[in-house]
Amino acid sequence: MTRTFASKLCPVCGGSRVNGRVTFTADLGEVVVVVRQVPATVCDQCGEQWIEDTVAASLEQRAADARRRGAQVEVVSMA
Ligand SMILES: [Zn+2]
């Protein structure tokens, strides 16, 4: 699961968090939204991921748009 966290260290394993890009997937029931190239911080040891609040808000917006259009599967890229 992705979540936000302020520290530089991974709260799960104590590893280093590095900037990277991840693929975000959300199953909303009527629609599955896949967003590729999402900017995130990723633990270099356990792979735990964090997405910033502003990015998460953008993802929610895209999911809401897809649902409004009646899409069943939406695949987009933030790159
Ligand atoms: Zn970790």
PDB file of the backbone (N, CA, C, O) and the ligand in Angstrom, with CONECT records:
HET     ZN  A 101       1
ATOM      1  N   MET A   1       0.842  -1.197   0.000  1.00  0.00           N
ATOM      2  CA  MET A   1       0.000   0.000   0.000  1.00  0.00           C
ATOM      3  C   MET A   1       0.874   1.243   0.000  1.00  0.00           C
ATOM      4  O   MET A   1       1.910   1.271   0.664  1.00  0.00           O
ATOM      5  N   THR A   2       0.476   2.253  -0.725  1.00  0.00           N
ATOM      6  CA  THR A   2       1.230   3.494  -0.734  1.00  0.00           C
ATOM      7  C   THR A   2       0.691   4.430   0.333  1.00  0.00           C
ATOM      8  O   THR A   2      -0.506   4.429   0.624  1.00  0.00           O
ATOM      9  N   ARG A   3       1.576   5.231   0.917  1.00  0.00           N
ATOM     10  CA  ARG A   3       1.136   6.211   1.905  1.00  0.00           C
ATOM     11  C   ARG A   3       2.191   7.286   2.021  1.00  0.00           C
ATOM     12  O   ARG A   3       3.309   7.127   1.531  1.00  0.00           O
ATOM     13  N   THR A   4       1.842   8.366   2.659  1.00  0.00           N
ATOM     14  CA  THR A   4       2.792   9.458   2.794  1.00  0.00           C
ATOM     15  C   THR A   4       3.529   9.341   4.119  1.00  0.00           C
ATOM     16  O   THR A   4       2.987   8.835   5.101  1.00  0.00           O
ATOM     17  N   PHE A   5       4.775   9.814   4.136  1.00  0.00           N
ATOM     18  CA  PHE A   5       5.583   9.776   5.343  1.00  0.00           C
ATOM     19  C   PHE A   5       6.683  10.830   5.210  1.00  0.00           C
ATOM     20  O   PHE A   5       7.285  10.969   4.145  1.00  0.00           O
ATOM     21  N   ALA A   6       6.941  11.557   6.270  1.00  0.00           N
ATOM     22  CA  ALA A   6       7.802  12.733   6.157  1.00  0.00           C
ATOM     23  C   ALA A   6       9.297  12.458   6.281  1.00  0.00           C
ATOM     24  O   ALA A   6      10.100  13.210   5.728  1.00  0.00           O
ATOM     25  N   SER A   7       9.689  11.415   6.983  1.00  0.00           N
ATOM     26  CA  SER A   7      11.104  11.185   7.255  1.00  0.00           C
ATOM     27  C   SER A   7      11.882  10.725   6.036  1.00  0.00           C
ATOM     28  O   SER A   7      11.296  10.304   5.039  1.00  0.00           O
ATOM     29  N   LYS A   8      13.209  10.805   6.117  1.00  0.00           N
ATOM     30  CA  LYS A   8      14.068  10.338   5.030  1.00  0.00           C
ATOM     31  C   LYS A   8      14.289   8.836   5.098  1.00  0.00           C
ATOM     32  O   LYS A   8      14.691   8.209   4.118  1.00  0.00           O
ATOM     33  N   LEU A   9      14.020   8.267   6.270  1.00  0.00           N
ATOM     34  CA  LEU A   9      14.252   6.839   6.432  1.00  0.00           C
ATOM     35  C   LEU A   9      12.951   6.051   6.329  1.00  0.00           C
ATOM     36  O   LEU A   9      11.872   6.550   6.647  1.00  0.00           O
ATOM     37  N   CYS A  10      13.083   4.816   5.878  1.00  0.00           N
ATOM     38  CA  CYS A  10      11.922   3.945   5.759  1.00  0.00           C
ATOM     39  C   CYS A  10      11.456   3.529   7.153  1.00  0.00           C
ATOM     40  O   CYS A  10      12.247   2.985   7.923  1.00  0.00           O
ATOM     41  N   PRO A  11      10.180   3.773   7.495  1.00  0.00           N
ATOM     42  CA  PRO A  11       9.667   3.389   8.822  1.00  0.00           C
ATOM     43  C   PRO A  11       9.454   1.876   8.945  1.00  0.00           C
ATOM     44  O   PRO A  11       9.256   1.357  10.043  1.00  0.00           O
ATOM     45  N   VAL A  12       9.496   1.181   7.813  1.00  0.00           N
ATOM     46  CA  VAL A  12       9.273  -0.263   7.833  1.00  0.00           C
ATOM     47  C   VAL A  12      10.560  -1.005   8.156  1.00  0.00           C
ATOM     48  O   VAL A  12      10.578  -1.885   9.018  1.00  0.00           O
ATOM     49  N   CYS A  13      11.657  -0.644   7.450  1.00  0.00           N
ATOM     50  CA  CYS A  13      12.900  -1.411   7.607  1.00  0.00           C
ATOM     51  C   CYS A  13      14.094  -0.534   7.955  1.00  0.00           C
ATOM     52  O   CYS A  13      15.173  -1.058   8.230  1.00  0.00           O
ATOM     53  N   GLY A  14      13.928   0.811   7.950  1.00  0.00           N
ATOM     54  CA  GLY A  14      15.043   1.692   8.258  1.00  0.00           C
ATOM     55  C   GLY A  14      15.963   1.945   7.083  1.00  0.00           C
ATOM     56  O   GLY A  14      17.017   2.560   7.241  1.00  0.00           O
ATOM     57  N   GLY A  15      15.579   1.480   5.913  1.00  0.00           N
ATOM     58  CA  GLY A  15      16.386   1.682   4.707  1.00  0.00           C
ATOM     59  C   GLY A  15      16.293   3.112   4.199  1.00  0.00           C
ATOM     60  O   GLY A  15      15.576   3.936   4.767  1.00  0.00           O
ATOM     61  N   SER A  16      17.025   3.404   3.123  1.00  0.00           N
ATOM     62  CA  SER A  16      17.035   4.748   2.551  1.00  0.00           C
ATOM     63  C   SER A  16      15.882   4.914   1.571  1.00  0.00           C
ATOM     64  O   SER A  16      15.551   4.008   0.806  1.00  0.00           O
ATOM     65  N   ARG A  17      15.274   6.110   1.618  1.00  0.00           N
ATOM     66  CA  ARG A  17      14.215   6.408   0.656  1.00  0.00           C
ATOM     67  C   ARG A  17      14.814   7.208  -0.483  1.00  0.00           C
ATOM     68  O   ARG A  17      15.452   8.235  -0.253  1.00  0.00           O
ATOM     69  N   VAL A  18      14.617   6.751  -1.698  1.00  0.00           N
ATOM     70  CA  VAL A  18      15.173   7.424  -2.868  1.00  0.00           C
ATOM     71  C   VAL A  18      14.040   7.837  -3.806  1.00  0.00           C
ATOM     72  O   VAL A  18      12.974   7.221  -3.826  1.00  0.00           O
ATOM     73  N   ASN A  19      14.294   8.893  -4.582  1.00  0.00           N
ATOM     74  CA  ASN A  19      13.286   9.348  -5.534  1.00  0.00           C
ATOM     75  C   ASN A  19      13.217   8.392  -6.715  1.00  0.00           C
ATOM     76  O   ASN A  19      14.239   7.923  -7.216  1.00  0.00           O
ATOM     77  N   GLY A  20      12.002   8.115  -7.146  1.00  0.00           N
ATOM     78  CA  GLY A  20      11.845   7.231  -8.292  1.00  0.00           C
ATOM     79  C   GLY A  20      10.473   7.410  -8.898  1.00  0.00           C
ATOM     80  O   GLY A  20       9.752   8.357  -8.584  1.00  0.00           O
ATOM     81  N   ARG A  21      10.125   6.483  -9.774  1.00  0.00           N
ATOM     82  CA  ARG A  21       8.818   6.520 -10.414  1.00  0.00           C
ATOM     83  C   ARG A  21       8.155   5.170 -10.218  1.00  0.00           C
ATOM     84  O   ARG A  21       8.801   4.129 -10.337  1.00  0.00           O
ATOM     85  N   VAL A  22       6.864   5.189  -9.918  1.00  0.00           N
ATOM     86  CA  VAL A  22       6.147   3.949  -9.665  1.00  0.00           C
ATOM     87  C   VAL A  22       4.887   3.903 -10.529  1.00  0.00           C
ATOM     88  O   VAL A  22       4.474   4.909 -11.104  1.00  0.00           O
ATOM     89  N   THR A  23       4.299   2.735 -10.604  1.00  0.00           N
ATOM     90  CA  THR A  23       3.005   2.572 -11.264  1.00  0.00           C
ATOM     91  C   THR A  23       1.937   2.471 -10.191  1.00  0.00           C
ATOM     92  O   THR A  23       1.992   1.615  -9.308  1.00  0.00           O
ATOM     93  N   PHE A  24       0.955   3.376 -10.290  1.00  0.00           N
ATOM     94  CA  PHE A  24      -0.118   3.435  -9.308  1.00  0.00           C
ATOM     95  C   PHE A  24      -1.349   2.737  -9.871  1.00  0.00           C
ATOM     96  O   PHE A  24      -1.752   3.018 -11.000  1.00  0.00           O
ATOM     97  N   THR A  25      -1.941   1.849  -9.118  1.00  0.00           N
ATOM     98  CA  THR A  25      -3.154   1.151  -9.554  1.00  0.00           C
ATOM     99  C   THR A  25      -4.247   1.317  -8.512  1.00  0.00           C
ATOM    100  O   THR A  25      -4.015   1.114  -7.320  1.00  0.00           O
ATOM    101  N   ALA A  26      -5.447   1.691  -8.966  1.00  0.00           N
ATOM    102  CA  ALA A  26      -6.578   1.824  -8.059  1.00  0.00           C
ATOM    103  C   ALA A  26      -7.780   1.107  -8.661  1.00  0.00           C
ATOM    104  O   ALA A  26      -8.173   1.379  -9.795  1.00  0.00           O
ATOM    105  N   ASP A  27      -8.355   0.196  -7.896  1.00  0.00           N
ATOM    106  CA  ASP A  27      -9.571  -0.496  -8.320  1.00  0.00           C
ATOM    107  C   ASP A  27     -10.745   0.151  -7.607  1.00  0.00           C
ATOM    108  O   ASP A  27     -10.930  -0.039  -6.405  1.00  0.00           O
ATOM    109  N   LEU A  28     -11.548   0.927  -8.357  1.00  0.00           N
ATOM    110  CA  LEU A  28     -12.641   1.683  -7.749  1.00  0.00           C
ATOM    111  C   LEU A  28     -13.983   0.980  -7.896  1.00  0.00           C
ATOM    112  O   LEU A  28     -15.032   1.566  -7.628  1.00  0.00           O
ATOM    113  N   GLY A  29     -13.945  -0.272  -8.320  1.00  0.00           N
ATOM    114  CA  GLY A  29     -15.204  -0.980  -8.509  1.00  0.00           C
ATOM    115  C   GLY A  29     -15.617  -0.940  -9.967  1.00  0.00           C
ATOM    116  O   GLY A  29     -15.406  -1.902 -10.704  1.00  0.00           O
ATOM    117  N   GLU A  30     -16.224   0.206 -10.398  1.00  0.00           N
ATOM    118  CA  GLU A  30     -16.663   0.320 -11.798  1.00  0.00           C
ATOM    119  C   GLU A  30     -15.479   0.510 -12.738  1.00  0.00           C
ATOM    120  O   GLU A  30     -15.541   0.134 -13.909  1.00  0.00           O
ATOM    121  N   VAL A  31     -14.398   1.094 -12.222  1.00  0.00           N
ATOM    122  CA  VAL A  31     -13.268   1.429 -13.081  1.00  0.00           C
ATOM    123  C   VAL A  31     -11.948   1.097 -12.386  1.00  0.00           C
ATOM    124  O   VAL A  31     -11.791   1.288 -11.180  1.00  0.00           O
ATOM    125  N   VAL A  32     -11.010   0.596 -13.182  1.00  0.00           N
ATOM    126  CA  VAL A  32      -9.656   0.369 -12.686  1.00  0.00           C
ATOM    127  C   VAL A  32      -8.756   1.415 -13.327  1.00  0.00           C
ATOM    128  O   VAL A  32      -8.699   1.530 -14.552  1.00  0.00           O
ATOM    129  N   VAL A  33      -8.067   2.163 -12.509  1.00  0.00           N
ATOM    130  CA  VAL A  33      -7.211   3.230 -13.005  1.00  0.00           C
ATOM    131  C   VAL A  33      -5.747   2.843 -12.793  1.00  0.00           C
ATOM    132  O   VAL A  33      -5.337   2.506 -11.683  1.00  0.00           O
ATOM    133  N   VAL A  34      -4.965   2.898 -13.876  1.00  0.00           N
ATOM    134  CA  VAL A  34      -3.535   2.626 -13.802  1.00  0.00           C
ATOM    135  C   VAL A  34      -2.808   3.880 -14.247  1.00  0.00           C
ATOM    136  O   VAL A  34      -3.010   4.359 -15.362  1.00  0.00           O
ATOM    137  N   VAL A  35      -1.965   4.411 -13.379  1.00  0.00           N
ATOM    138  CA  VAL A  35      -1.193   5.601 -13.727  1.00  0.00           C
ATOM    139  C   VAL A  35       0.278   5.240 -13.679  1.00  0.00           C
ATOM    140  O   VAL A  35       0.797   4.856 -12.631  1.00  0.00           O
ATOM    141  N   ARG A  36       0.950   5.362 -14.816  1.00  0.00           N
ATOM    142  CA  ARG A  36       2.363   5.002 -14.895  1.00  0.00           C
ATOM    143  C   ARG A  36       3.239   6.232 -14.689  1.00  0.00           C
ATOM    144  O   ARG A  36       2.785   7.364 -14.855  1.00  0.00           O
ATOM    145  N   GLN A  37       4.489   6.002 -14.329  1.00  0.00           N
ATOM    146  CA  GLN A  37       5.487   7.071 -14.175  1.00  0.00           C
ATOM    147  C   GLN A  37       5.071   8.094 -13.122  1.00  0.00           C
ATOM    148  O   GLN A  37       5.242   9.298 -13.315  1.00  0.00           O
ATOM    149  N   VAL A  38       4.529   7.612 -12.017  1.00  0.00           N
ATOM    150  CA  VAL A  38       4.129   8.503 -10.934  1.00  0.00           C
ATOM    151  C   VAL A  38       5.360   8.811 -10.074  1.00  0.00           C
ATOM    152  O   VAL A  38       6.028   7.895  -9.595  1.00  0.00           O
ATOM    153  N   PRO A  39       5.660  10.111  -9.879  1.00  0.00           N
ATOM    154  CA  PRO A  39       6.802  10.451  -9.027  1.00  0.00           C
ATOM    155  C   PRO A  39       6.549  10.004  -7.593  1.00  0.00           C
ATOM    156  O   PRO A  39       5.479  10.260  -7.042  1.00  0.00           O
ATOM    157  N   ALA A  40       7.521   9.342  -6.992  1.00  0.00           N
ATOM    158  CA  ALA A  40       7.343   8.819  -5.635  1.00  0.00           C
ATOM    159  C   ALA A  40       8.699   8.623  -4.983  1.00  0.00           C
ATOM    160  O   ALA A  40       9.733   8.662  -5.650  1.00  0.00           O
ATOM    161  N   THR A  41       8.686   8.412  -3.671  1.00  0.00           N
ATOM    162  CA  THR A  41       9.898   7.969  -3.006  1.00  0.00           C
ATOM    163  C   THR A  41       9.739   6.483  -2.736  1.00  0.00           C
ATOM    164  O   THR A  41       8.669   6.012  -2.350  1.00  0.00           O
ATOM    165  N   VAL A  42      10.832   5.754  -2.948  1.00  0.00           N
ATOM    166  CA  VAL A  42      10.803   4.303  -2.831  1.00  0.00           C
ATOM    167  C   VAL A  42      11.936   3.859  -1.919  1.00  0.00           C
ATOM    168  O   VAL A  42      13.059   4.347  -2.046  1.00  0.00           O
ATOM    169  N   CYS A  43      11.654   2.937  -0.997  1.00  0.00           N
ATOM    170  CA  CYS A  43      12.707   2.397  -0.137  1.00  0.00           C
ATOM    171  C   CYS A  43      13.622   1.502  -0.968  1.00  0.00           C
ATOM    172  O   CYS A  43      13.155   0.633  -1.703  1.00  0.00           O
ATOM    173  N   ASP A  44      14.941   1.727  -0.842  1.00  0.00           N
ATOM    174  CA  ASP A  44      15.872   0.937  -1.657  1.00  0.00           C
ATOM    175  C   ASP A  44      16.094  -0.458  -1.074  1.00  0.00           C
ATOM    176  O   ASP A  44      16.787  -1.275  -1.681  1.00  0.00           O
ATOM    177  N   GLN A  45      15.519  -0.739   0.089  1.00  0.00           N
ATOM    178  CA  GLN A  45      15.666  -2.077   0.663  1.00  0.00           C
ATOM    179  C   GLN A  45      14.405  -2.927   0.529  1.00  0.00           C
ATOM    180  O   GLN A  45      14.460  -4.046   0.021  1.00  0.00           O
ATOM    181  N   CYS A  46      13.258  -2.393   0.989  1.00  0.00           N
ATOM    182  CA  CYS A  46      12.039  -3.220   1.004  1.00  0.00           C
ATOM    183  C   CYS A  46      11.055  -2.856  -0.094  1.00  0.00           C
ATOM    184  O   CYS A  46      10.087  -3.581  -0.321  1.00  0.00           O
ATOM    185  N   GLY A  47      11.294  -1.716  -0.794  1.00  0.00           N
ATOM    186  CA  GLY A  47      10.419  -1.367  -1.910  1.00  0.00           C
ATOM    187  C   GLY A  47       9.138  -0.652  -1.515  1.00  0.00           C
ATOM    188  O   GLY A  47       8.281  -0.412  -2.365  1.00  0.00           O
ATOM    189  N   GLU A  48       8.993  -0.309  -0.243  1.00  0.00           N
ATOM    190  CA  GLU A  48       7.835   0.474   0.206  1.00  0.00           C
ATOM    191  C   GLU A  48       7.808   1.798  -0.569  1.00  0.00           C
ATOM    192  O   GLU A  48       8.850   2.384  -0.863  1.00  0.00           O
ATOM    193  N   GLN A  49       6.578   2.258  -0.895  1.00  0.00           N
ATOM    194  CA  GLN A  49       6.456   3.458  -1.723  1.00  0.00           C
ATOM    195  C   GLN A  49       5.670   4.548  -1.011  1.00  0.00           C
ATOM    196  O   GLN A  49       4.749   4.267  -0.244  1.00  0.00           O
ATOM    197  N   TRP A  50       6.050   5.812  -1.279  1.00  0.00           N
ATOM    198  CA  TRP A  50       5.316   6.969  -0.747  1.00  0.00           C
ATOM    199  C   TRP A  50       5.044   7.943  -1.873  1.00  0.00           C
ATOM    200  O   TRP A  50       5.917   8.215  -2.698  1.00  0.00           O
ATOM    201  N   ILE A  51       3.828   8.467  -1.903  1.00  0.00           N
ATOM    202  CA  ILE A  51       3.442   9.441  -2.910  1.00  0.00           C
ATOM    203  C   ILE A  51       3.062  10.722  -2.191  1.00  0.00           C
ATOM    204  O   ILE A  51       2.355  10.689  -1.184  1.00  0.00           O
ATOM    205  N   GLU A  52       3.536  11.863  -2.712  1.00  0.00           N
ATOM    206  CA  GLU A  52       3.236  13.147  -2.070  1.00  0.00           C
ATOM    207  C   GLU A  52       1.754  13.482  -2.188  1.00  0.00           C
ATOM    208  O   GLU A  52       1.066  13.024  -3.101  1.00  0.00           O
ATOM    209  N   ASP A  53       1.277  14.293  -1.243  1.00  0.00           N
ATOM    210  CA  ASP A  53      -0.141  14.645  -1.200  1.00  0.00           C
ATOM    211  C   ASP A  53      -0.625  15.289  -2.492  1.00  0.00           C
ATOM    212  O   ASP A  53      -1.724  14.998  -2.966  1.00  0.00           O
ATOM    213  N   THR A  54       0.204  16.169  -3.061  1.00  0.00           N
ATOM    214  CA  THR A  54      -0.217  16.861  -4.293  1.00  0.00           C
ATOM    215  C   THR A  54      -0.353  15.856  -5.438  1.00  0.00           C
ATOM    216  O   THR A  54      -1.264  15.958  -6.260  1.00  0.00           O
ATOM    217  N   VAL A  55       0.560  14.887  -5.482  1.00  0.00           N
ATOM    218  CA  VAL A  55       0.503  13.855  -6.518  1.00  0.00           C
ATOM    219  C   VAL A  55      -0.705  12.948  -6.293  1.00  0.00           C
ATOM    220  O   VAL A  55      -1.400  12.574  -7.238  1.00  0.00           O
ATOM    221  N   ALA A  56      -0.943  12.599  -5.020  1.00  0.00           N
ATOM    222  CA  ALA A  56      -2.090  11.747  -4.682  1.00  0.00           C
ATOM    223  C   ALA A  56      -3.392  12.435  -5.079  1.00  0.00           C
ATOM    224  O   ALA A  56      -4.316  11.783  -5.565  1.00  0.00           O
ATOM    225  N   ALA A  57      -3.467  13.752  -4.875  1.00  0.00           N
ATOM    226  CA  ALA A  57      -4.667  14.502  -5.245  1.00  0.00           C
ATOM    227  C   ALA A  57      -4.879  14.443  -6.751  1.00  0.00           C
ATOM    228  O   ALA A  57      -6.010  14.317  -7.221  1.00  0.00           O
ATOM    229  N   SER A  58      -3.784  14.535  -7.508  1.00  0.00           N
ATOM    230  CA  SER A  58      -3.862  14.453  -8.963  1.00  0.00           C
ATOM    231  C   SER A  58      -4.353  13.075  -9.407  1.00  0.00           C
ATOM    232  O   SER A  58      -5.133  12.964 -10.352  1.00  0.00           O
ATOM    233  N   LEU A  59      -3.892  12.027  -8.721  1.00  0.00           N
ATOM    234  CA  LEU A  59      -4.318  10.666  -9.040  1.00  0.00           C
ATOM    235  C   LEU A  59      -5.813  10.500  -8.788  1.00  0.00           C
ATOM    236  O   LEU A  59      -6.519   9.874  -9.579  1.00  0.00           O
ATOM    237  N   GLU A  60      -6.287  11.064  -7.686  1.00  0.00           N
ATOM    238  CA  GLU A  60      -7.707  10.969  -7.356  1.00  0.00           C
ATOM    239  C   GLU A  60      -8.550  11.687  -8.409  1.00  0.00           C
ATOM    240  O   GLU A  60      -9.641  11.242  -8.767  1.00  0.00           O
ATOM    241  N   GLN A  61      -8.008  12.822  -8.899  1.00  0.00           N
ATOM    242  CA  GLN A  61      -8.705  13.591  -9.928  1.00  0.00           C
ATOM    243  C   GLN A  61      -8.851  12.766 -11.201  1.00  0.00           C
ATOM    244  O   GLN A  61      -9.919  12.738 -11.813  1.00  0.00           O
ATOM    245  N   ARG A  62      -7.759  12.089 -11.600  1.00  0.00           N
ATOM    246  CA  ARG A  62      -7.783  11.263 -12.812  1.00  0.00           C
ATOM    247  C   ARG A  62      -8.760  10.108 -12.654  1.00  0.00           C
ATOM    248  O   ARG A  62      -9.473   9.754 -13.594  1.00  0.00           O
ATOM    249  N   ALA A  63      -8.790   9.527 -11.472  1.00  0.00           N
ATOM    250  CA  ALA A  63      -9.705   8.409 -11.211  1.00  0.00           C
ATOM    251  C   ALA A  63     -11.151   8.881 -11.304  1.00  0.00           C
ATOM    252  O   ALA A  63     -12.002   8.197 -11.872  1.00  0.00           O
ATOM    253  N   ALA A  64     -11.422  10.069 -10.735  1.00  0.00           N
ATOM    254  CA  ALA A  64     -12.781  10.620 -10.770  1.00  0.00           C
ATOM    255  C   ALA A  64     -13.197  10.917 -12.208  1.00  0.00           C
ATOM    256  O   ALA A  64     -14.338  10.665 -12.593  1.00  0.00           O
ATOM    257  N   ASP A  65     -12.264  11.456 -13.005  1.00  0.00           N
ATOM    258  CA  ASP A  65     -12.551  11.751 -14.417  1.00  0.00           C
ATOM    259  C   ASP A  65     -12.907  10.479 -15.176  1.00  0.00           C
ATOM    260  O   ASP A  65     -13.869  10.453 -15.944  1.00  0.00           O
ATOM    261  N   ALA A  66     -12.131   9.436 -14.958  1.00  0.00           N
ATOM    262  CA  ALA A  66     -12.343   8.167 -15.656  1.00  0.00           C
ATOM    263  C   ALA A  66     -13.716   7.599 -15.322  1.00  0.00           C
ATOM    264  O   ALA A  66     -14.419   7.093 -16.196  1.00  0.00           O
ATOM    265  N   ARG A  67     -14.092   7.688 -14.036  1.00  0.00           N
ATOM    266  CA  ARG A  67     -15.368   7.156 -13.598  1.00  0.00           C
ATOM    267  C   ARG A  67     -16.514   7.951 -14.228  1.00  0.00           C
ATOM    268  O   ARG A  67     -17.535   7.386 -14.620  1.00  0.00           O
ATOM    269  N   ARG A  68     -16.327   9.286 -14.320  1.00  0.00           N
ATOM    270  CA  ARG A  68     -17.352  10.155 -14.886  1.00  0.00           C
ATOM    271  C   ARG A  68     -17.569   9.828 -16.368  1.00  0.00           C
ATOM    272  O   ARG A  68     -18.692   9.880 -16.869  1.00  0.00           O
ATOM    273  N   ARG A  69     -16.474   9.490 -17.056  1.00  0.00           N
ATOM    274  CA  ARG A  69     -16.576   9.176 -18.485  1.00  0.00           C
ATOM    275  C   ARG A  69     -17.104   7.763 -18.723  1.00  0.00           C
ATOM    276  O   ARG A  69     -17.371   7.385 -19.864  1.00  0.00           O
ATOM    277  N   GLY A  70     -17.257   6.981 -17.655  1.00  0.00           N
ATOM    278  CA  GLY A  70     -17.765   5.624 -17.798  1.00  0.00           C
ATOM    279  C   GLY A  70     -16.724   4.646 -18.286  1.00  0.00           C
ATOM    280  O   GLY A  70     -17.070   3.578 -18.793  1.00  0.00           O
ATOM    281  N   ALA A  71     -15.433   4.992 -18.143  1.00  0.00           N
ATOM    282  CA  ALA A  71     -14.370   4.084 -18.549  1.00  0.00           C
ATOM    283  C   ALA A  71     -14.343   2.867 -17.619  1.00  0.00           C
ATOM    284  O   ALA A  71     -14.717   2.963 -16.450  1.00  0.00           O
ATOM    285  N   GLN A  72     -13.902   1.735 -18.142  1.00  0.00           N
ATOM    286  CA  GLN A  72     -13.767   0.544 -17.312  1.00  0.00           C
ATOM    287  C   GLN A  72     -12.321   0.348 -16.885  1.00  0.00           C
ATOM    288  O   GLN A  72     -12.034  -0.042 -15.753  1.00  0.00           O
ATOM    289  N   VAL A  73     -11.415   0.629 -17.820  1.00  0.00           N
ATOM    290  CA  VAL A  73      -9.991   0.572 -17.518  1.00  0.00           C
ATOM    291  C   VAL A  73      -9.353   1.832 -18.094  1.00  0.00           C
ATOM    292  O   VAL A  73      -9.517   2.147 -19.273  1.00  0.00           O
ATOM    293  N   GLU A  74      -8.634   2.534 -17.254  1.00  0.00           N
ATOM    294  CA  GLU A  74      -7.995   3.777 -17.681  1.00  0.00           C
ATOM    295  C   GLU A  74      -6.505   3.635 -17.420  1.00  0.00           C
ATOM    296  O   GLU A  74      -6.098   3.379 -16.286  1.00  0.00           O
ATOM    297  N   VAL A  75      -5.681   3.800 -18.457  1.00  0.00           N
ATOM    298  CA  VAL A  75      -4.237   3.727 -18.285  1.00  0.00           C
ATOM    299  C   VAL A  75      -3.639   5.039 -18.784  1.00  0.00           C
ATOM    300  O   VAL A  75      -3.761   5.377 -19.961  1.00  0.00           O
ATOM    301  N   VAL A  76      -3.003   5.763 -17.898  1.00  0.00           N
ATOM    302  CA  VAL A  76      -2.399   7.031 -18.271  1.00  0.00           C
ATOM    303  C   VAL A  76      -0.976   7.097 -17.720  1.00  0.00           C
ATOM    304  O   VAL A  76      -0.579   6.270 -16.899  1.00  0.00           O
ATOM    305  N   SER A  77      -0.212   8.092 -18.181  1.00  0.00           N
ATOM    306  CA  SER A  77       1.152   8.272 -17.702  1.00  0.00           C
ATOM    307  C   SER A  77       1.345   9.697 -17.240  1.00  0.00           C
ATOM    308  O   SER A  77       0.843  10.626 -17.872  1.00  0.00           O
ATOM    309  N   MET A  78       2.070   9.888 -16.137  1.00  0.00           N
ATOM    310  CA  MET A  78       2.354  11.229 -15.634  1.00  0.00           C
ATOM    311  C   MET A  78       3.690  11.740 -16.147  1.00  0.00           C
ATOM    312  O   MET A  78       4.092  12.850 -15.799  1.00  0.00           O
ATOM    313  N   ALA A  79       4.385  10.965 -16.963  1.00  0.00           N
ATOM    314  CA  ALA A  79       5.706  11.369 -17.451  1.00  0.00           C
ATOM    315  C   ALA A  79       5.549  12.465 -18.501  1.00  0.00           C
ATOM    316  O   ALA A  79       6.543  12.949 -19.042  1.00  0.00           O
TER     317      ALA A  79
HETATM  318 ZN    ZN A 101      12.093  -0.202   3.729  1.00  0.00          ZN2+
END
